[in-house]
Amino acid sequence: MIRKAYYRVPRSFGVHHKVEHMPKEIFDQDEFLALAEGASMCIVKRLDDETKLKLKTPRYLYTIKLESSEADALLGKIQCSKEEV
């Protein structure tokens, strides 16, 4: 007689299991501005030759890398709160 093995799957493994997502990099400034309308915060990280902007939305973290002059112009158009890191 062959016995079948039954495996119990944990309840947290089902549909309600929350999966963390990686940040999404955006390459278009207009798309970044559109996403900024629904963002709660914009984090600014200034590096040597470039500036990295990060938008925190309820679902994802969006990033864009720009030159410092382009980043300053884009920051002037963003309405959400800004935080320098």
C-alpha positions in Angstrom: 0.0 0.0 0.0 1.3 3.4 -1.0 0.8 6.3 1.4 0.4 9.8 0.1 2.3 12.5 1.9 0.3 15.5 2.8 2.1 18.7 3.6 0.6 21.4 5.7 1.2 24.9 4.2 1.5 27.7 6.8 -1.4 30.2 6.7 1.0 33.1 6.2 2.1 31.6 2.9 -1.1 32.3 1.1 -2.6 35.2 -0.8 -2.2 37.6 2.1 1.6 37.1 2.3 3.2 40.5 1.9 6.1 40.6 -0.4 8.6 43.5 -0.2 9.4 45.1 -3.5 12.7 46.6 -4.8 12.8 50.4 -5.5 11.9 51.3 -9.1 14.3 53.6 -11.0 12.7 56.2 -13.3 14.6 57.7 -16.2 12.1 60.3 -17.4 11.7 63.6 -15.5 8.1 64.1 -16.6 7.1 60.7 -15.3 8.9 61.4 -12.0 6.9 64.7 -11.7 3.6 62.8 -12.3 4.5 60.3 -9.6 5.4 63.1 -7.2 1.8 64.2 -7.1 0.9 61.1 -5.1 4.0 60.9 -3.0 4.2 61.6 0.7 7.9 62.6 0.7 10.9 63.3 -1.5 14.3 62.3 -0.2 17.3 64.1 -1.6 20.7 62.5 -1.5 23.5 64.7 -3.0 26.6 62.8 -4.2 29.8 64.2 -5.7 28.7 64.6 -9.4 25.0 63.6 -9.2 21.9 63.9 -7.1 19.6 61.0 -6.3 15.9 61.8 -5.7 13.7 59.3 -4.0 9.9 59.5 -4.0 8.1 57.6 -1.2 4.6 56.6 -2.2 2.2 54.3 -0.4 3.2 51.4 -2.6 6.7 51.8 -4.0 9.9 53.8 -3.7 10.8 55.5 -6.9 14.3 56.8 -7.6 15.9 59.0 -10.3 19.6 60.0 -10.8 20.2 63.5 -12.2 23.0 66.1 -12.4 22.8 68.6 -9.6 21.5 71.5 -11.8 18.7 69.3 -13.2 17.8 68.0 -9.8 17.5 71.5 -8.4 15.2 72.5 -11.2 13.1 69.4 -10.7 12.9 69.9 -6.9 11.4 73.4 -7.5 8.5 71.7 -9.3 7.8 69.0 -6.7 5.1 70.0 -4.1 5.5 67.2 -1.5 7.7 67.6 1.6 11.5 67.3 0.9 14.1 65.8 3.2 17.9 66.2 2.7 20.0 63.1 3.6 
